[in-house]
Amino acid sequence: MVTILDRTNLSNAAPLAPADEKRVRHPEKAHKPDTEVLRKPEWIRVKAPTSKGYHETRELVRSHKLVTVCEEAGCPNIGECWDKKHATFMIMGEICTRACAFCNVATGKPNALDLDEPENVAKAVRQMGLQHVVITSVDRDDLADGGAEHFEKVIWAIRAASPQTTIEILTPDFLKKPGALERVVAAKPDVFNHNMETVPGNYLTVRPGARYFHSVRLLQRVKELDPTMFTKSGIMVGLGEERNEVLQLMDDLRTADVDFLTIGQYLQPTRKHHKVERFVTPEEFKSYEDIAYTKGFLMVSSSPLTRSSHHAGDDFARLKAAREKLVAKV
């Protein structure tokens, strides 16, 4: 069983008995039977992180008491990104109120918000000298605004500490949180990302707490509020989707005027998570990329190891260039 330390009020709590020191990371999945784990093909394997840059980034994250999605979600690109001093900060804690079948982030009752977090994130961004930063979060359905105000404060703090840094946010869906999206867009991030994760036919089993067309509408609403803001979304493949379903999802996102699409291979975190139905070949990923460009996306990243935040800074520069080229044609 995979476990993490439960940090809730540890400083004030009485010493825990050894049996109580750890909590189950995914209690909602504990009763589920183990699923089959397919052997990874050569193109999906990565080396364990060992570089000096990786360890320096890890120490910086620890010293500022920050959480990264790189670690919490078990990203396969952590060695490469952290070696280059790239990290995706996950705000509002490491415990999510949702229980998606694909995700390795811990689920349960979250802690109170850390009021020092916006400043701590901003200090880390400045210290790392980041030109582009990605800020994501757990789902916080327990908060009246879903965490919108906290996103605001983080964006403002980064702007104050590092004015030249461009900011990309990867948000929850703010389901049933009126006014939350509008508040975040008004804070003026440079890129607004919200991942669809999978095709609509998989939502009940893969992403049961979300609603497909609500997520599409969320991305569309961003463009209505600020037509100049870049929008981005991503999906995983290998979850049992059909090719025509992926192509229909592309059409739905283009209807919402989404600029940037990422497509990556789903990797099963544990035997209790949704199984990998198959490993999609690099040739199929290239085919998806070619089709997505014909449908009008400004940027497409489609490969087995593509993740939402992988190469985000370089991709942002390419995204701006693609828009400028399109405007010049018009």
Secondary structure, DSSP 8 states (H G I E B T S, - for coil): --EEE--TTTTTS----GGGSEEES-GGGTTS---------GGG-------HHHHHHHHHHHHTT--BHHHHTT-TTHHHHHHTT--EEEES-SEES---TT--SEES------TTHHHHHHHHHHHHT-SEEEEEE---TTSTTTTHHHHHHHHHHHHHH-TT-EEEEE----TT-TTHHHHHHHT--SEEE---BS-GGGHHHHSTTS-HHHHHHHHHHHHHH-TTSEEEEEEEE-SS--HHHHHHHHHHHHHTT--EEEEEE---SSTTS--------HHHHHHHHHHHHHTT-SEEEESTT--TTTTHHHHHHHHHHHHHHHHHH-
